């Protein structure tokens, strides 16, 4: 597993990093140019975490968290209306481009 996150001190501290690398056996990945490296995905994940904060915190297991994230991504792409694309869902907006 690869964990990709920013270079904030919270995520680069010895406690967090050792837990990831030594206890959980994952690799850490950092953007070379910091937060400016992928602004669109950074904005999406920020919004996603804000909108789903309480749900994400309620997950008790990794399986529950995985199921929740999958469910919320489906909602985000197929049901949630976005003001920047004429209040359509991304899936509905893509269909208008394919006509």
Steps between C-alpha positions, in 0.01 A plus 500: 500500500617852422380795709513828309471819702648844540818590682329660799700440822210296640558243227880507497552468876682197637191352667279504192773401257626210712146368541447506124835358401583259781172391656272510195760423234387767254698740285464875536472713186539878489443745215829649384355849471287491815135599489543665159585167336139387442261776596188339352536179700601699808182706472288188446642316802470808719133537408442125529648486851308809612163379369542149641695570819252359750435190287871433456563535873219255581658216300629239745694276259691531175223301326238748623716791388559344158128439453417855611752663267378290206139593579578872536706511177204342317271766649745777411529388138142393426264693728661807659431810293795734443448871454803532270339268241148642486380310807545162333680198640838432335358188331205697359730781388728257314196361317418851373850525353467172314190598302 
